């Protein structure tokens, strides 16, 4: 069977990276951006298998949209590398 470890919201360590052994992380856009930045710095972002964005309507939002756009751009560039 399939077994996975899931953490909600607090999926990152105090340094911003993912907790070891976490298979699924569910978090805010801001937390996702911090985790992705840390994973890029640590050279482990390539280990991401799937990213689901449930708040796509926020792209045009004046306060949080830019953050979502940055995440999507980083993921796109990572995919091309």
C-alpha positions, 0 to 999 in steps of 0.5 A, spaced: 500 500 500 501 507 499 503 510 505 505 518 506 507 523 511 502 529 511 503 536 515 499 542 515 501 549 515 507 548 519 511 543 514 517 547 514 523 547 519 525 554 523 530 555 518 525 555 512 526 548 509 522 542 509 521 537 515 525 530 513 520 525 511 514 530 509 511 527 503 505 532 503 505 539 505 499 544 505 501 551 507 499 558 505 502 562 499 507 566 504 510 559 507 510 556 500 515 561 498 519 561 504 520 553 503 521 554 496 526 559 497 530 555 502 529 549 498 532 552 492 538 555 496 539 548 499 539 545 492 533 540 494 528 543 490 529 539 484 526 533 489 519 536 488 514 532 485 508 536 484 505 542 486 498 544 487 496 551 487 489 552 490 489 560 490 490 561 483 485 567 483 489 571 487 494 572 481 491 579 480 490 580 488 494 587 489 496 584 496 498 577 495 498 576 488 505 578 486 507 572 491 504 567 488 506 569 481 513 569 484 512 562 486 509 560 479 515 563 476 520 560 480 517 553 479 517 554 472 524 556 471 526 550 476 522 545 471 526 548 465 533 547 468 
